[in-house]
């Protein structure tokens, strides 16, 4: 019945809430997996092979109440629109269409205001570009500092719209980060940068790896707790 990768089905929980489940095939999966797509606000049932799709659908159906409960806990999306307030470096920041010129800029005189003058229909894109550029600047500074402490070199740094992880390090030394880290307090962004720089020495999460993290970011446990507790709120920024 469910043969197309990405096909969706609607389920109803006992509380009457309807939830959407997307059915996908991932050959790298070793078993049936149920996860949440926070951007789409739906569940994803993953099967290792196409023939396992019916089993994945049944797996999700048996857990529909859990899915409904998890989706209900997701924070409301904060759209990039004039007047909206988003977190920027851990502080409230109001978005505004008003301002001189054509480039987005940060005004911090009386309150923190990110001004992006121009056509309202492209406001979202201009705000996103500004935040991505700001994230890359802050992360580049943090990576340079941590690499110097650890005696390593990152080959390249990029920012992406990732949902499953805040950062990654490839075997070639390429570091990638979620641009939404610019919304977190600076110390949290700094911790994620330290984490990925430590992977340039240890591509694992061994005691030696955490020793490297602690050497360059001594308070990493507190920052990791913050990220685990508030990560969903960051993902809600910008839809």
C-alpha positions as CSV (number, residue, x, y, z in Angstrom):
1,X,0.0,0.0,0.0
2,X,2.8,2.5,1.0
3,X,5.3,2.2,-1.8
4,X,6.4,5.8,-2.5
5,X,9.2,7.2,-0.3
6,X,7.8,10.3,1.4
7,X,4.2,9.3,1.3
8,X,2.1,10.5,4.2
9,X,-0.7,9.1,6.3
10,X,-3.0,10.7,8.9
11,X,-3.5,9.1,12.3
12,X,-5.8,10.1,15.1
13,X,-4.7,9.9,18.8
14,X,-7.1,9.0,21.6
15,X,-7.4,12.7,22.5
16,X,-8.8,13.3,19.1
17,X,-5.7,15.1,17.7
18,X,-4.8,14.2,14.1
19,X,-1.2,13.7,13.4
20,X,0.7,13.3,10.1
21,X,3.3,10.6,9.7
22,X,5.7,10.6,6.7
23,X,6.9,7.2,5.5
24,X,10.5,7.0,4.3
25,X,13.0,4.4,3.3
26,X,16.6,4.7,4.5
27,X,19.0,1.8,3.5
28,X,21.4,2.9,6.3
29,X,18.7,2.3,9.0
30,X,19.1,-1.1,10.7
31,X,15.6,-1.1,12.2
32,X,12.3,0.7,12.2
33,X,12.8,4.3,13.4
34,X,10.3,6.9,14.5
35,X,11.4,10.5,14.8
36,X,10.0,14.0,14.7
37,X,10.5,16.5,11.9
38,X,10.2,19.7,13.9
39,X,10.3,21.9,10.8
40,X,7.4,20.2,9.2
41,X,5.7,19.5,12.6
42,X,5.1,15.9,11.7
43,X,6.4,12.4,12.5
44,X,8.6,10.3,10.3
45,X,8.5,6.5,10.2
46,X,11.7,5.2,8.7
47,X,12.1,1.7,7.2
48,X,15.3,0.0,6.1
49,X,13.8,-1.4,2.9
50,X,10.8,-0.6,0.8
51,X,9.1,-3.8,1.8
52,X,9.3,-2.7,5.4
53,X,7.1,0.3,4.8
54,X,3.9,-1.4,6.0
55,X,5.7,-2.4,9.2
56,X,6.9,1.2,9.7
57,X,3.3,2.4,9.2
58,X,2.0,-0.1,11.8
59,X,4.9,0.9,14.1
60,X,3.8,4.5,14.0
61,X,0.1,3.6,14.4
62,X,0.9,1.8,17.7
63,X,2.7,4.9,19.0
64,X,0.2,7.6,17.8
65,X,-0.5,8.8,21.3
66,X,3.2,9.4,22.0
67,X,3.5,11.2,18.6
68,X,0.6,13.5,19.5
69,X,2.1,14.2,22.9
70,X,5.5,15.1,21.5
71,X,4.1,17.3,18.8
72,X,1.9,19.2,21.3
73,X,5.1,20.1,23.2
74,X,6.7,21.8,20.2
75,X,7.0,25.6,20.6
76,X,5.1,27.7,18.1
77,X,7.1,28.8,15.1
78,X,8.4,32.4,15.2
79,X,8.1,33.7,11.7
80,X,10.5,36.3,10.3
81,X,8.0,39.2,9.9
82,X,8.1,42.8,10.9
83,X,7.4,43.2,14.6
84,X,8.3,39.7,15.6
85,X,10.7,39.1,18.5
86,X,13.4,36.5,18.1
87,X,16.4,35.5,20.3
88,X,19.7,36.8,18.9
89,X,22.8,35.8,20.8
90,X,20.5,34.9,23.7
91,X,18.7,38.3,23.9
92,X,15.3,39.4,22.6
93,X,15.6,41.1,19.3
94,X,12.7,42.8,17.4
95,X,12.6,42.6,13.6
96,X,11.8,45.8,11.8
97,X,11.2,46.8,8.2
98,X,12.1,50.4,8.9
99,X,15.6,51.8,8.5
100,X,17.9,53.6,6.1
101,X,19.5,52.1,3.1
102,X,18.9,48.6,1.7
103,X,21.1,46.4,3.9
104,X,20.0,44.7,7.1
105,X,21.7,46.1,10.2
106,X,21.6,45.7,14.0
107,X,20.5,48.6,16.1
108,X,21.3,48.3,19.8
109,X,20.8,51.8,21.1
110,X,17.6,51.5,23.2
111,X,16.5,48.0,22.4
112,X,18.0,45.3,20.1
113,X,16.4,45.8,16.7
114,X,17.3,44.0,13.5
115,X,16.4,46.4,10.7
116,X,15.9,45.0,7.2
117,X,14.5,47.7,5.0
118,X,13.1,46.8,1.6
119,X,10.1,44.9,0.1
120,X,8.1,43.1,2.7
121,X,7.7,40.0,0.5
122,X,11.5,39.4,0.7
123,X,11.8,40.3,4.4
124,X,12.2,36.7,5.5
125,X,15.0,36.1,3.0
126,X,16.9,39.3,4.1
127,X,16.6,38.4,7.8
128,X,17.8,34.8,7.1
129,X,20.8,36.0,5.2
130,X,21.8,38.4,8.0
131,X,21.5,35.7,10.6
132,X,23.5,33.2,8.6
133,X,26.2,35.7,8.0
134,X,26.3,36.6,11.7
135,X,26.4,32.9,12.7
136,X,29.3,32.3,10.3
137,X,31.3,35.3,11.7
138,X,30.8,34.3,15.3
139,X,31.5,30.6,14.7
140,X,34.6,31.4,12.6
141,X,36.0,33.4,15.5
142,X,35.2,30.7,18.0
143,X,36.7,27.9,15.8
144,X,39.9,29.9,15.3
145,X,40.3,30.3,19.1
146,X,39.6,26.7,19.9
147,X,41.8,25.4,17.1
148,X,44.7,27.4,18.5
149,X,44.2,25.9,21.9
150,X,44.0,22.4,20.6
151,X,46.7,22.8,18.0
152,X,44.6,21.8,15.0
153,X,43.3,23.4,11.8
154,X,39.9,23.3,10.3
155,X,39.9,23.1,6.5
156,X,36.6,24.9,6.0
157,X,33.6,26.1,7.9
158,X,30.0,26.3,6.7
159,X,26.6,27.1,8.2
160,X,23.5,25.2,7.2
161,X,19.8,24.7,8.1
162,X,20.3,21.5,9.9
163,X,17.8,19.9,12.3
164,X,19.3,16.6,13.5
165,X,22.6,18.1,14.9
166,X,24.1,21.4,15.8
167,X,27.4,20.8,14.3
168,X,29.5,18.2,12.5
169,X,33.1,17.5,11.6
170,X,34.0,15.5,8.5
171,X,37.1,13.2,8.2
172,X,38.5,15.9,5.9
173,X,38.4,18.5,8.6
174,X,35.3,20.4,7.3
175,X,33.2,21.8,10.1
176,X,29.5,22.5,9.6
177,X,27.1,24.2,12.0
178,X,23.4,25.1,12.3
179,X,23.0,28.8,11.6
180,X,20.4,28.9,14.5
181,X,23.2,28.8,17.0
182,X,23.3,32.6,16.5
183,X,20.0,32.7,18.4
184,X,21.6,30.9,21.5
185,X,23.7,32.6,24.2
186,X,27.3,33.2,22.9
187,X,28.7,30.7,25.4
188,X,26.5,28.0,23.9
189,X,27.6,28.7,20.4
190,X,31.2,28.7,21.7
191,X,30.6,25.2,23.3
192,X,29.4,23.7,20.0
193,X,32.4,25.2,18.2
194,X,34.7,23.7,20.8
195,X,32.9,20.3,20.4
196,X,33.5,20.2,16.7
197,X,37.1,21.4,17.0
198,X,37.8,18.6,19.4
199,X,36.6,16.1,16.7
200,X,39.5,17.2,14.6
201,X,41.6,15.3,17.2
202,X,39.1,12.5,18.1
203,X,36.3,11.4,15.7
204,X,34.4,9.8,18.6
205,X,33.0,10.7,22.0
206,X,35.6,9.0,24.1
207,X,36.9,10.2,27.4
208,X,39.9,11.6,25.5
209,X,37.5,13.6,23.2
210,X,35.7,15.1,26.2
211,X,39.1,15.9,27.7
212,X,39.9,18.0,24.6
213,X,36.5,19.8,24.9
214,X,37.1,20.6,28.5
215,X,40.6,21.9,27.8
216,X,39.2,24.6,25.6
217,X,35.7,25.0,27.1
218,X,35.8,24.1,30.8
219,X,32.1,24.8,31.4
220,X,30.9,22.7,28.5
221,X,28.5,20.5,30.6
222,X,26.4,23.5,31.5
223,X,26.2,24.8,28.0
224,X,25.3,21.3,26.7
225,X,22.4,21.2,29.3
226,X,21.1,24.5,28.0
227,X,21.1,23.4,24.4
228,X,19.3,20.2,25.3
229,X,16.7,22.1,27.2
230,X,16.2,24.9,24.7
231,X,17.1,23.4,21.4
232,X,13.5,23.1,20.3
233,X,12.9,26.8,20.8
234,X,15.9,27.6,18.6
235,X,14.5,25.4,15.8
236,X,11.2,27.2,16.0
237,X,12.9,30.5,15.0
238,X,12.2,31.3,11.3
239,X,9.9,28.3,10.7
